[in-house]
Amino acid sequence: MSGRGDSEIAEMREEQSDRPEDGRAEGLEDVDGLDAEDAEDAEDPEDVDDPAQVARRARWTATGTGVLLALAGLAASTLRTAGSAPALVPAAYAFGAAVCALAAFLGSRGRTRRALWLLVAGVMVMALGDQFD
């Protein structure tokens, strides 16, 4: 695993809690019309991102993308079934939609890397199925 461990996240939170309560860094004064808080944000925006917030955003992104692609695949499968396409085409769209739905589930559970690869695989299956039309 290459992610951050719980102890590293706890250390980062402790470092953030050591800052002054008003959010201003020590020694920063009004520079070019910016107050100390704005100057601090302009210098190092990475301090603002909480690792838990980044992980939460990744889960929501993986889940939302998976659901969107699964719905698109199901809609395409339904439209291709009603048309004169060979049976393999709607089956490929349905299978790709199922893979994307699985990716959405894994993304909601925090397995965002696996979800990404499943999303890629699901879209590739749908694109391959479209080639048989």
The first five atom37 places (N, CA, C, CB, O) and aatype in JSON, in Angstrom:
{
  "aatype": [12, 15, 7, 1, 7, 3, 15, 6, 9, 0, 6, 12, 1, 6, 6, 5, 15, 3, 1, 14, 6, 3, 7, 1, 0, 6, 7, 10, 6, 3, 19, 3, 7, 10, 3, 0, 6, 3, 0, 6, 3, 0, 6, 3, 14, 6, 3, 19, 3, 3, 14, 0, 5, 19, 0, 1, 1, 0, 1, 17, 16, 0, 16, 7, 16, 7, 19, 10, 10, 0, 10, 0, 7, 10, 0, 0, 15, 16, 10, 1, 16, 0, 7, 15, 0, 14, 0, 10, 19, 14, 0, 0, 18, 0, 13, 7, 0, 0, 19, 4, 0, 10, 0, 0, 13, 10, 7, 15, 1, 7, 1, 16, 1, 1, 0, 10, 17, 10, 10, 19, 0, 7, 19, 12, 19, 12, 0, 10, 7, 3, 5, 13, 3],
  "atom_mask": [
    [1, 1, 1, 1, 1],
    [1, 1, 1, 1, 1],
    [1, 1, 1, 0, 1],
    [1, 1, 1, 1, 1],
    [1, 1, 1, 0, 1],
    [1, 1, 1, 1, 1],
    [1, 1, 1, 1, 1],
    [1, 1, 1, 1, 1],
    [1, 1, 1, 1, 1],
    [1, 1, 1, 1, 1],
    [1, 1, 1, 1, 1],
    [1, 1, 1, 1, 1],
    [1, 1, 1, 1, 1],
    [1, 1, 1, 1, 1],
    [1, 1, 1, 1, 1],
    [1, 1, 1, 1, 1],
    [1, 1, 1, 1, 1],
    [1, 1, 1, 1, 1],
    [1, 1, 1, 1, 1],
    [1, 1, 1, 1, 1],
    [1, 1, 1, 1, 1],
    [1, 1, 1, 1, 1],
    [1, 1, 1, 0, 1],
    [1, 1, 1, 1, 1],
    [1, 1, 1, 1, 1],
    [1, 1, 1, 1, 1],
    [1, 1, 1, 0, 1],
    [1, 1, 1, 1, 1],
    [1, 1, 1, 1, 1],
    [1, 1, 1, 1, 1],
    [1, 1, 1, 1, 1],
    [1, 1, 1, 1, 1],
    [1, 1, 1, 0, 1],
    [1, 1, 1, 1, 1],
    [1, 1, 1, 1, 1],
    [1, 1, 1, 1, 1],
    [1, 1, 1, 1, 1],
    [1, 1, 1, 1, 1],
    [1, 1, 1, 1, 1],
    [1, 1, 1, 1, 1],
    [1, 1, 1, 1, 1],
    [1, 1, 1, 1, 1],
    [1, 1, 1, 1, 1],
    [1, 1, 1, 1, 1],
    [1, 1, 1, 1, 1],
    [1, 1, 1, 1, 1],
    [1, 1, 1, 1, 1],
    [1, 1, 1, 1, 1],
    [1, 1, 1, 1, 1],
    [1, 1, 1, 1, 1],
    [1, 1, 1, 1, 1],
    [1, 1, 1, 1, 1],
    [1, 1, 1, 1, 1],
    [1, 1, 1, 1, 1],
    [1, 1, 1, 1, 1],
    [1, 1, 1, 1, 1],
    [1, 1, 1, 1, 1],
    [1, 1, 1, 1, 1],
    [1, 1, 1, 1, 1],
    [1, 1, 1, 1, 1],
    [1, 1, 1, 1, 1],
    [1, 1, 1, 1, 1],
    [1, 1, 1, 1, 1],
    [1, 1, 1, 0, 1],
    [1, 1, 1, 1, 1],
    [1, 1, 1, 0, 1],
    [1, 1, 1, 1, 1],
    [1, 1, 1, 1, 1],
    [1, 1, 1, 1, 1],
    [1, 1, 1, 1, 1],
    [1, 1, 1, 1, 1],
    [1, 1, 1, 1, 1],
    [1, 1, 1, 0, 1],
    [1, 1, 1, 1, 1],
    [1, 1, 1, 1, 1],
    [1, 1, 1, 1, 1],
    [1, 1, 1, 1, 1],
    [1, 1, 1, 1, 1],
    [1, 1, 1, 1, 1],
    [1, 1, 1, 1, 1],
    [1, 1, 1, 1, 1],
    [1, 1, 1, 1, 1],
    [1, 1, 1, 0, 1],
    [1, 1, 1, 1, 1],
    [1, 1, 1, 1, 1],
    [1, 1, 1, 1, 1],
    [1, 1, 1, 1, 1],
    [1, 1, 1, 1, 1],
    [1, 1, 1, 1, 1],
    [1, 1, 1, 1, 1],
    [1, 1, 1, 1, 1],
    [1, 1, 1, 1, 1],
    [1, 1, 1, 1, 1],
    [1, 1, 1, 1, 1],
    [1, 1, 1, 1, 1],
    [1, 1, 1, 0, 1],
    [1, 1, 1, 1, 1],
    [1, 1, 1, 1, 1],
    [1, 1, 1, 1, 1],
    [1, 1, 1, 1, 1],
    [1, 1, 1, 1, 1],
    [1, 1, 1, 1, 1],
    [1, 1, 1, 1, 1],
    [1, 1, 1, 1, 1],
    [1, 1, 1, 1, 1],
    [1, 1, 1, 1, 1],
    [1, 1, 1, 0, 1],
    [1, 1, 1, 1, 1],
    [1, 1, 1, 1, 1],
    [1, 1, 1, 0, 1],
    [1, 1, 1, 1, 1],
    [1, 1, 1, 1, 1],
    [1, 1, 1, 1, 1],
    [1, 1, 1, 1, 1],
    [1, 1, 1, 1, 1],
    [1, 1, 1, 1, 1],
    [1, 1, 1, 1, 1],
    [1, 1, 1, 1, 1],
    [1, 1, 1, 1, 1],
    [1, 1, 1, 1, 1],
    [1, 1, 1, 1, 1],
    [1, 1, 1, 0, 1],
    [1, 1, 1, 1, 1],
    [1, 1, 1, 1, 1],
    [1, 1, 1, 1, 1],
    [1, 1, 1, 1, 1],
    [1, 1, 1, 1, 1],
    [1, 1, 1, 1, 1],
    [1, 1, 1, 0, 1],
    [1, 1, 1, 1, 1],
    [1, 1, 1, 1, 1],
    [1, 1, 1, 1, 1],
    [1, 1, 1, 1, 1]
  ],
  "atom_positions": [
    [[0.84, -1.18, 0.0], [0.0, 0.0, 0.0], [0.88, 1.24, 0.0], [-0.95, 0.0, 1.21], [1.86, 1.32, 0.75]],
    [[0.54, 2.19, -0.82], [1.35, 3.39, -0.91], [0.65, 4.6, -0.3], [1.7, 3.66, -2.35], [1.17, 5.71, -0.39]],
    [[-0.52, 4.4, 0.32], [-1.25, 5.52, 0.9], [-0.68, 5.92, 2.25], [0.0, 0.0, 0.0], [0.21, 5.27, 2.79]],
    [[-1.22, 6.99, 2.76], [-0.78, 7.46, 4.06], [-1.38, 6.58, 5.15], [-1.16, 8.93, 4.27], [-2.53, 6.15, 5.06]],
    [[-0.6, 6.34, 6.16], [-1.08, 5.58, 7.29], [-1.85, 6.45, 8.25], [0.0, 0.0, 0.0], [-1.81, 7.68, 8.16]],
    [[-2.56, 5.82, 9.18], [-3.36, 6.58, 10.14], [-2.48, 7.46, 11.02], [-4.18, 5.64, 11.01], [-2.9, 8.55, 11.41]],
    [[-1.28, 6.99, 11.33], [-0.42, 7.78, 12.2], [0.05, 9.06, 11.5], [0.79, 6.95, 12.64], [0.2, 10.1, 12.15]],
    [[0.28, 8.99, 10.18], [0.69, 10.19, 9.45], [-0.44, 11.21, 9.4], [1.12, 9.83, 8.03], [-0.19, 12.41, 9.51]],
    [[-1.67, 10.75, 9.24], [-2.82, 11.65, 9.21], [-3.0, 12.3, 10.57], [-4.1, 10.91, 8.8], [-3.29, 13.49, 10.66]],
    [[-2.82, 11.51, 11.63], [-2.95, 12.07, 12.98], [-1.87, 13.13, 13.23], [-2.85, 10.95, 14.04], [-2.15, 14.16, 13.85]],
    [[-0.64, 12.88, 12.76], [0.43, 13.86, 12.92], [0.12, 15.14, 12.17], [1.76, 13.29, 12.44], [0.39, 16.24, 12.67]],
    [[-0.46, 15.02, 10.97], [-0.8, 16.21, 10.19], [-1.89, 17.02, 10.89], [-1.26, 15.81, 8.78], [-1.85, 18.25, 10.89]],
    [[-2.85, 16.33, 11.49], [-3.91, 17.04, 12.2], [-3.35, 17.74, 13.44], [-5.03, 16.07, 12.6], [-3.78, 18.84, 13.78]],
    [[-2.39, 17.1, 14.11], [-1.77, 17.73, 15.27], [-1.02, 18.99, 14.86], [-0.83, 16.76, 15.99], [-1.07, 20.0, 15.56]],
    [[-0.31, 18.93, 13.73], [0.42, 20.1, 13.25], [-0.55, 21.23, 12.92], [1.26, 19.73, 12.02], [-0.26, 22.4, 13.18]],
    [[-1.7, 20.87, 12.33], [-2.68, 21.9, 12.0], [-3.3, 22.49, 13.25], [-3.76, 21.33, 11.09], [-3.64, 23.68, 13.27]],
    [[-3.46, 21.69, 14.3], [-4.06, 22.21, 15.52], [-3.07, 23.08, 16.31], [-4.56, 21.07, 16.38], [-3.49, 23.81, 17.2]],
    [[-1.76, 23.0, 16.0], [-0.77, 23.82, 16.68], [-0.77, 25.26, 16.18], [0.6, 23.21, 16.49], [-0.11, 26.11, 16.78]],
    [[-1.49, 25.54, 15.11], [-1.54, 26.89, 14.56], [-2.34, 27.8, 15.5], [-2.16, 26.89, 13.14], [-3.14, 27.32, 16.3]],
    [[-2.12, 29.1, 15.39], [-2.91, 30.05, 16.2], [-4.39, 29.92, 15.87], [-2.44, 31.5, 15.96], [-4.75, 29.56, 14.74]],
    [[-5.25, 30.2, 16.84], [-6.68, 29.97, 16.69], [-7.33, 30.9, 15.68], [-7.34, 30.13, 18.01], [-8.35, 30.53, 15.09]],
    [[-6.79, 32.09, 15.46], [-7.43, 33.0, 14.52], [-7.09, 32.68, 13.08], [-7.03, 34.43, 14.83], [-7.55, 33.37, 12.17]],
    [[-6.29, 31.64, 12.84], [-5.97, 31.21, 11.49], [-4.84, 32.0, 10.85], [0.0, 0.0, 0.0], [-4.49, 31.74, 9.7]],
    [[-4.27, 32.95, 11.56], [-3.2, 33.77, 11.0], [-1.85, 33.19, 11.37], [-3.32, 35.23, 11.49], [-1.64, 32.73, 12.49]],
    [[-0.96, 33.22, 10.44], [0.39, 32.76, 10.7], [1.17, 33.86, 11.42], [1.11, 32.36, 9.39], [0.92, 35.05, 11.22]],
    [[2.08, 33.45, 12.24], [2.87, 34.41, 12.99], [3.85, 35.11, 12.05], [3.61, 33.72, 14.14], [4.48, 34.47, 11.22]],
    [[3.96, 36.42, 12.19], [4.94, 37.17, 11.43], [4.45, 37.66, 10.09], [0.0, 0.0, 0.0], [5.16, 38.41, 9.43]],
    [[3.26, 37.28, 9.66], [2.74, 37.76, 8.38], [1.92, 39.01, 8.63], [1.89, 36.67, 7.68], [1.05, 39.03, 9.5]],
    [[2.19, 40.02, 7.87], [1.46, 41.28, 8.01], [0.76, 41.56, 6.7], [2.41, 42.45, 8.4], [0.87, 40.8, 5.74]],
    [[0.04, 42.66, 6.66], [-0.71, 43.05, 5.48], [0.25, 43.35, 4.34], [-1.6, 44.28, 5.78], [1.06, 44.27, 4.43]],
    [[0.17, 42.56, 3.24], [1.07, 42.72, 2.1], [0.22, 42.92, 0.86], [2.02, 41.49, 1.94], [-0.61, 42.07, 0.53]],
    [[0.41, 44.03, 0.18], [-0.3, 44.35, -1.07], [-1.81, 44.22, -0.94], [0.19, 43.45, -2.18], [-2.46, 43.72, -1.86]],
    [[-2.36, 44.64, 0.15], [-3.81, 44.62, 0.31], [-4.36, 43.29, 0.77], [0.0, 0.0, 0.0], [-5.57, 43.17, 0.96]],
    [[-3.52, 42.3, 0.96], [-3.98, 41.0, 1.44], [-3.75, 40.93, 2.94], [-3.25, 39.84, 0.71], [-2.71, 41.37, 3.44]],
    [[-4.71, 40.38, 3.65], [-4.44, 40.18, 5.07], [-3.59, 38.92, 5.23], [-5.76, 40.07, 5.88], [-3.31, 38.23, 4.25]],
    [[-3.18, 38.63, 6.44], [-2.24, 37.54, 6.69], [-2.83, 36.19, 6.29], [-1.85, 37.51, 8.17], [-2.1, 35.31, 5.83]],
    [[-4.14, 36.01, 6.45], [-4.76, 34.74, 6.1], [-4.72, 34.5, 4.6], [-6.2, 34.7, 6.6], [-4.42, 33.39, 4.16]],
    [[-5.02, 35.53, 3.8], [-4.96, 35.39, 2.35], [-3.54, 35.16, 1.87], [-5.54, 36.63, 1.69], [-3.31, 34.38, 0.95]],
    [[-2.58, 35.83, 2.49], [-1.18, 35.64, 2.11], [-0.73, 34.22, 2.41], [-0.28, 36.64, 2.83], [0.03, 33.63, 1.64]],
    [[-1.2, 33.67, 3.52], [-0.83, 32.3, 3.86], [-1.43, 31.31, 2.85], [-1.3, 31.96, 5.28], [-0.75, 30.37, 2.44]],
    [[-2.68, 31.52, 2.46], [-3.32, 30.65, 1.48], [-2.64, 30.75, 0.13], [-4.78, 30.99, 1.35], [-2.52, 29.75, -0.58]],
    [[-2.18, 31.94, -0.24], [-1.53, 32.12, -1.53], [-0.17, 31.45, -1.56], [-1.38, 33.61, -1.84], [0.28, 31.0, -2.62]],
    [[0.49, 31.37, -0.42], [1.83, 30.77, -0.38], [1.78, 29.25, -0.43], [2.55, 31.22, 0.87], [2.55, 28.64, -1.18]],
    [[0.9, 28.63, 0.35], [0.91, 27.17, 0.45], [-0.53, 26.65, 0.51], [1.7, 26.71, 1.69], [-1.06, 26.46, 1.6]],
    [[-1.16, 26.42, -0.65], [-2.55, 25.97, -0.63], [-2.7, 24.51, -0.2], [-3.16, 26.16, -1.99], [-3.81, 24.07, 0.08]],
    [[-1.61, 23.74, -0.15], [-1.71, 22.34, 0.24], [-2.05, 22.18, 1.72], [-0.41, 21.61, -0.07], [-2.61, 21.16, 2.11]],
    [[-1.72, 23.16, 2.54], [-2.04, 23.07, 3.95], [-3.54, 23.13, 4.19], [-1.34, 24.18, 4.72], [-4.02, 22.63, 5.21]],
    [[-4.27, 23.73, 3.28], [-5.69, 23.88, 3.44], [-6.41, 22.55, 3.23], [-6.23, 24.93, 2.48], [-7.42, 22.29, 3.88]],
    [[-5.92, 21.7, 2.35], [-6.57, 20.44, 2.04], [-6.33, 19.43, 3.15], [-6.06, 19.88, 0.71], [-5.19, 19.06, 3.45]],
    [[-7.41, 19.01, 3.75], [-7.36, 17.98, 4.77], [-7.34, 16.62, 4.05], [-8.58, 18.09, 5.76], [-8.11, 16.42, 3.12]],
    [[-6.49, 15.7, 4.45], [-6.44, 14.4, 3.78], [-7.78, 13.66, 3.8], [-5.39, 13.53, 4.43], [-8.11, 12.94, 2.86]],
    [[-8.54, 13.84, 4.86], [-9.85, 13.21, 4.92], [-10.79, 13.82, 3.88], [-10.45, 13.35, 6.34], [-11.61, 13.12, 3.28]],
    [[-10.67, 15.13, 3.67], [-11.5, 15.8, 2.67], [-11.13, 15.35, 1.26], [-11.36, 17.33, 2.79], [-12.0, 15.17, 0.41]],
    [[-9.85, 15.16, 1.01], [-9.4, 14.69, -0.3], [-9.93, 13.29, -0.57], [-7.86, 14.72, -0.39], [-10.38, 12.99, -1.67]],
    [[-9.86, 12.42, 0.44], [-10.37, 11.05, 0.28], [-11.87, 11.05, 0.06], [-10.02, 10.2, 1.52], [-12.38, 10.29, -0.77]],
    [[-12.59, 11.9, 0.78], [-14.04, 12.0, 0.62], [-14.38, 12.46, -0.78], [-14.63, 12.95, 1.65], [-15.32, 11.94, -1.39]],
    [[-13.64, 13.44, -1.31], [-13.88, 13.93, -2.66], [-13.61, 12.84, -3.7], [-13.0, 15.16, -2.95], [-14.33, 12.73, -4.69]],
    [[-12.57, 12.04, -3.48], [-12.26, 10.94, -4.41], [-13.36, 9.89, -4.41], [-10.91, 10.29, -4.05], [-13.73, 9.37, -5.46]],
    [[-13.91, 9.58, -3.22], [-15.0, 8.61, -3.14], [-16.23, 9.12, -3.88], [-15.35, 8.31, -1.69], [-16.85, 8.37, -4.63]],
    [[-16.59, 10.38, -3.66], [-17.74, 10.94, -4.34], [-17.54, 10.98, -5.86], [-18.04, 12.34, -3.83], [-18.48, 10.71, -6.61]],
    [[-16.35, 11.3, -6.3], [-16.07, 11.35, -7.73], [-16.18, 9.97, -8.36], [-14.67, 11.93, -7.99], [-16.81, 9.81, -9.41]],
    [[-15.59, 8.97, -7.72], [-15.65, 7.6, -8.25], [-17.08, 7.08, -8.26], [-14.76, 6.67, -7.42], [-17.5, 6.43, -9.22]],
    [[-17.82, 7.37, -7.21], [-19.21, 6.91, -7.14], [-20.07, 7.59, -8.19], [-19.78, 7.17, -5.75], [-20.83, 6.93, -8.9]],
    [[-19.96, 8.9, -8.28], [-20.77, 9.64, -9.25], [-20.46, 9.27, -10.69], [0.0, 0.0, 0.0], [-21.37, 9.14, -11.51]],
    [[-19.19, 9.12, -11.0], [-18.81, 8.74, -12.36], [-19.29, 7.33, -12.69], [-17.29, 8.82, -12.53], [-19.76, 7.08, -13.8]],
    [[-19.17, 6.42, -11.74], [-19.64, 5.05, -11.95], [-21.13, 4.98, -12.19], [0.0, 0.0, 0.0], [-21.59, 4.27, -13.08]],
    [[-21.9, 5.73, -11.4], [-23.35, 5.74, -11.57], [-23.72, 6.35, -12.92], [-24.03, 6.53, -10.43], [-24.58, 5.83, -13.63]],
    [[-23.07, 7.45, -13.28], [-23.36, 8.11, -14.55], [-23.06, 7.18, -15.74], [-22.55, 9.4, -14.66], [-23.88, 7.08, -16.65]],
    [[-21.91, 6.53, -15.72], [-21.57, 5.63, -16.82], [-22.46, 4.39, -16.84], [-20.1, 5.21, -16.72], [-22.78, 3.88, -17.92]],
    [[-22.86, 3.89, -15.68], [-23.77, 2.74, -15.64], [-25.12, 3.11, -16.23], [-23.94, 2.24, -14.19], [-25.69, 2.32, -16.99]],
    [[-25.64, 4.28, -15.9], [-26.91, 4.72, -16.48], [-26.8, 4.93, -17.98], [-27.38, 6.0, -15.81], [-27.72, 4.58, -18.73]],
    [[-25.7, 5.49, -18.43], [-25.5, 5.68, -19.87], [-25.42, 4.34, -20.59], [-24.22, 6.49, -20.13], [-25.97, 4.19, -21.67]],
    [[-24.74, 3.36, -19.98], [-24.65, 2.04, -20.59], [-25.99, 1.33, -20.64], [0.0, 0.0, 0.0], [-26.31, 0.68, -21.63]],
    [[-26.78, 1.47, -19.58], [-28.11, 0.86, -19.6], [-29.02, 1.52, -20.63], [-28.76, 0.94, -18.21], [-29.8, 0.84, -21.3]],
    [[-28.93, 2.83, -20.75], [-29.73, 3.53, -21.76], [-29.32, 3.1, -23.17], [-29.58, 5.05, -21.61], [-30.18, 2.87, -24.02]],
    [[-28.03, 2.99, -23.41], [-27.56, 2.55, -24.73], [-27.97, 1.11, -25.0], [-26.02, 2.69, -24.83], [-28.34, 0.77, -26.12]],
    [[-27.92, 0.27, -23.98], [-28.33, -1.12, -24.14], [-29.81, -1.21, -24.5], [-28.04, -1.91, -22.87], [-30.19, -2.0, -25.36]],
    [[-30.63, -0.4, -23.85], [-32.06, -0.4, -24.13], [-32.34, 0.09, -25.54], [-32.8, 0.48, -23.11], [-33.17, -0.48, -26.26]],
    [[-31.65, 1.15, -25.94], [-31.86, 1.67, -27.3], [-31.39, 0.69, -28.36], [-31.13, 3.0, -27.47], [-32.03, 0.53, -29.4]],
    [[-30.27, 0.02, -28.11], [-29.75, -0.95, -29.09], [-30.6, -2.21, -29.16], [-28.32, -1.32, -28.76], [-30.67, -2.86, -30.2]],
    [[-31.24, -2.56, -28.05], [-32.13, -3.73, -28.05], [-33.34, -3.46, -28.93], [-32.58, -4.08, -26.61], [-33.8, -4.34, -29.66]],
    [[-33.86, -2.24, -28.85], [-35.03, -1.88, -29.65], [-34.7, -1.75, -31.13], [-35.62, -0.57, -29.13], [-35.6, -1.84, -31.97]],
    [[-33.44, -1.54, -31.47], [-33.05, -1.38, -32.87], [-32.75, -2.72, -33.53], [0.0, 0.0, 0.0], [-33.12, -3.78, -33.04]],
    [[-32.07, -2.64, -34.66], [-31.76, -3.84, -35.45], [-30.32, -4.29, -35.25], [-32.03, -3.58, -36.93], [-29.74, -4.9, -36.15]],
    [[-29.74, -4.0, -34.12], [-28.34, -4.36, -33.85], [-28.26, -5.84, -33.47], [-27.75, -3.48, -32.71], [-29.21, -6.4, -32.94]],
    [[-27.12, -6.46, -33.74], [-26.93, -7.85, -33.3], [-27.04, -7.96, -31.77], [-25.57, -8.39, -33.78], [-26.84, -6.97, -31.07]],
    [[-27.33, -9.14, -31.27], [-27.56, -9.34, -29.83], [-26.31, -9.05, -29.0], [-28.03, -10.77, -29.57], [-26.4, -8.75, -27.82]],
    [[-25.15, -9.15, -29.63], [-23.91, -8.92, -28.9], [-23.76, -7.45, -28.48], [-22.72, -9.34, -29.75], [-23.13, -7.16, -27.46]],
    [[-24.3, -6.53, -29.24], [-24.14, -5.1, -28.97], [-24.84, -4.68, -27.68], [-24.67, -4.28, -30.14], [-24.2, -4.1, -26.8]],
    [[-26.15, -4.96, -27.52], [-26.78, -4.57, -26.25], [-26.23, -5.35, -25.06], [-28.28, -4.77, -26.34], [-26.21, -4.84, -23.94]],
    [[-25.78, -6.58, -25.29], [-25.19, -7.36, -24.21], [-23.88, -6.73, -23.73], [-24.94, -8.82, -24.66], [-23.59, -6.7, -22.54]],
    [[-23.08, -6.23, -24.67], [-21.83, -5.57, -24.31], [-22.1, -4.29, -23.53], [-20.99, -5.26, -25.57], [-21.42, -3.99, -22.55]],
    [[-23.11, -3.53, -23.97], [-23.45, -2.31, -23.23], [-23.95, -2.65, -21.82], [-24.52, -1.51, -23.99], [-23.58, -1.98, -20.85]],
    [[-24.77, -3.68, -21.7], [-25.29, -4.07, -20.39], [-24.17, -4.57, -19.48], [-26.37, -5.15, -20.54], [-24.14, -4.25, -18.3]],
    [[-23.25, -5.36, -20.04], [-22.13, -5.85, -19.24], [-21.22, -4.7, -18.81], [-21.33, -6.9, -20.03], [-20.77, -4.66, -17.67]],
    [[-20.94, -3.77, -19.71], [-20.14, -2.6, -19.37], [-20.81, -1.75, -18.3], [0.0, 0.0, 0.0], [-20.14, -1.21, -17.42]],
    [[-22.14, -1.64, -18.38], [-22.88, -0.89, -17.36], [-22.79, -1.59, -16.0], [-24.36, -0.72, -17.77], [-22.7, -0.94, -14.97]],
    [[-22.83, -2.92, -16.01], [-22.7, -3.67, -14.75], [-21.32, -3.48, -14.14], [-22.98, -5.16, -14.99], [-21.19, -3.36, -12.92]],
    [[-20.29, -3.46, -14.98], [-18.93, -3.23, -14.48], [-18.81, -1.82, -13.9], [-17.89, -3.43, -15.62], [-18.18, -1.64, -12.86]],
    [[-19.42, -0.83, -14.55], [-19.39, 0.54, -14.04], [-20.19, 0.65, -12.74], [-19.94, 1.51, -15.08], [-19.81, 1.42, -11.85]],
    [[-21.28, -0.1, -12.62], [-22.04, -0.09, -11.37], [-21.21, -0.7, -10.23], [-23.37, -0.88, -11.54], [-21.25, -0.21, -9.1]],
    [[-20.46, -1.75, -10.54], [-19.56, -2.33, -9.54], [-18.48, -1.32, -9.14], [-18.91, -3.62, -10.08], [-18.11, -1.22, -7.97]],
    [[-17.99, -0.58, -10.12], [-17.0, 0.46, -9.83], [-17.58, 1.54, -8.93], [-16.47, 1.09, -11.14], [-16.9, 2.04, -8.04]],
    [[-18.85, 1.89, -9.14], [-19.5, 2.89, -8.28], [-19.61, 2.37, -6.86], [-20.9, 3.25, -8.82], [-19.4, 3.13, -5.91]],
    [[-19.93, 1.11, -6.71], [-20.02, 0.52, -5.37], [-18.65, 0.52, -4.69], [-20.57, -0.91, -5.45], [-18.53, 0.92, -3.53]],
    [[-17.63, 0.08, -5.41], [-16.29, 0.07, -4.82], [-15.81, 1.49, -4.5], [-15.29, -0.62, -5.76], [-15.14, 1.71, -3.49]],
    [[-16.13, 2.44, -5.35], [-15.76, 3.83, -5.09], [-16.41, 4.37, -3.84], [0.0, 0.0, 0.0], [-15.8, 5.14, -3.09]],
    [[-17.66, 3.97, -3.6], [-18.34, 4.44, -2.38], [-17.74, 3.82, -1.13], [-19.83, 4.12, -2.45], [-17.87, 4.37, -0.03]],
    [[-17.08, 2.67, -1.28], [-16.43, 2.01, -0.15], [-14.98, 2.45, 0.06], [-16.47, 0.51, -0.34], [-14.31, 1.98, 0.98]],
    [[-14.51, 3.36, -0.79], [-13.16, 3.89, -0.63], [-12.11, 3.22, -1.49], [0.0, 0.0, 0.0], [-10.93, 3.58, -1.41]],
    [[-12.48, 2.28, -2.3], [-11.54, 1.59, -3.19], [-11.48, 2.33, -4.52], [-11.95, 0.1, -3.41], [-11.91, 1.81, -5.55]],
    [[-10.94, 3.55, -4.49], [-11.02, 4.42, -5.65], [-10.09, 4.0, -6.78], [-10.7, 5.83, -5.24], [-10.42, 4.22, -7.95]],
    [[-8.94, 3.41, -6.47], [-8.05, 2.96, -7.56], [-8.67, 1.8, -8.32], [-6.68, 2.55, -7.0], [-8.65, 1.78, -9.56]],
    [[-9.22, 0.86, -7.6], [-9.89, -0.27, -8.27], [-11.09, 0.22, -9.05], [-10.32, -1.34, -7.24], [-11.37, -0.27, -10.14]],
    [[-11.8, 1.18, -8.48], [-12.97, 1.73, -9.17], [-12.56, 2.42, -10.47], [-13.71, 2.73, -8.27], [-13.26, 2.3, -11.48]],
    [[-11.45, 3.12, -10.45], [-10.98, 3.78, -11.66], [-10.7, 2.76, -12.76], [-9.72, 4.6, -11.37], [-11.12, 2.95, -13.91]],
    [[-10.01, 1.7, -12.42], [-9.68, 0.69, -13.42], [-10.92, -0.05, -13.91], [-8.68, -0.31, -12.85], [-11.01, -0.41, -15.08]],
    [[-11.88, -0.27, -13.03], [-13.12, -0.89, -13.47], [-13.92, 0.05, -14.37], [-13.97, -1.3, -12.25], [-14.56, -0.4, -15.32]],
    [[-13.88, 1.34, -14.1], [-14.55, 2.29, -14.99], [-13.94, 2.27, -16.38], [-14.49, 3.7, -14.41], [-14.65, 2.29, -17.38]],
    [[-12.62, 2.22, -16.42], [-11.93, 2.15, -17.72], [-12.31, 0.86, -18.44], [-10.38, 2.23, -17.53], [-12.6, 0.89, -19.64]],
    [[-12.32, -0.25, -17.72], [-12.67, -1.54, -18.33], [-14.12, -1.55, -18.81], [-12.44, -2.69, -17.34], [-14.41, -2.07, -19.89]],
    [[-15.02, -0.99, -18.02], [-16.42, -0.95, -18.41], [-16.65, -0.13, -19.67], [0.0, 0.0, 0.0], [-17.41, -0.54, -20.55]],
    [[-16.02, 1.01, -19.76], [-16.16, 1.84, -20.95], [-15.52, 1.16, -22.16], [-15.54, 3.24, -20.72], [-16.03, 1.26, -23.27]],
    [[-14.42, 0.47, -21.94], [-13.78, -0.25, -23.06], [-14.68, -1.38, -23.57], [-12.41, -0.82, -22.63], [-14.76, -1.61, -24.77]],
    [[-15.36, -2.07, -22.67], [-16.29, -3.13, -23.09], [-17.43, -2.53, -23.89], [-16.84, -3.89, -21.86], [-17.83, -3.08, -24.92]],
    [[-17.95, -1.39, -23.43], [-19.03, -0.73, -24.19], [-18.54, -0.29, -25.57], [-19.57, 0.48, -23.41], [-19.27, -0.43, -26.55]],
    [[-17.34, 0.25, -25.64], [-16.81, 0.7, -26.93], [-16.55, -0.47, -27.85], [-15.52, 1.51, -26.73], [-16.79, -0.38, -29.06]],
    [[-16.06, -1.57, -27.3], [-15.84, -2.77, -28.12], [-17.15, -3.33, -28.64], [-15.11, -3.84, -27.31], [-17.25, -3.74, -29.8]],
    [[-18.16, -3.33, -27.78], [-19.48, -3.79, -28.23], [-20.06, -2.91, -29.32], [0.0, 0.0, 0.0], [-20.77, -3.4, -30.2]],
    [[-19.78, -1.64, -29.27], [-20.26, -0.72, -30.29], [-19.61, -1.0, -31.65], [-20.01, 0.72, -29.86], [-20.2, -0.7, -32.69]],
    [[-18.43, -1.55, -31.64], [-17.74, -1.86, -32.9], [-18.4, -2.99, -33.66], [-16.28, -2.22, -32.63], [-18.21, -3.12, -34.87]],
    [[-19.19, -3.82, -32.98], [-19.87, -4.94, -33.65], [-21.14, -4.51, -34.35], [-20.19, -6.03, -32.64], [-21.78, -5.32, -35.02]],
    [[-21.52, -3.26, -34.21], [-22.74, -2.76, -34.85], [-22.51, -2.42, -36.3], [-23.27, -1.54, -34.11], [-23.43, -1.98, -36.99]]
  ]
}
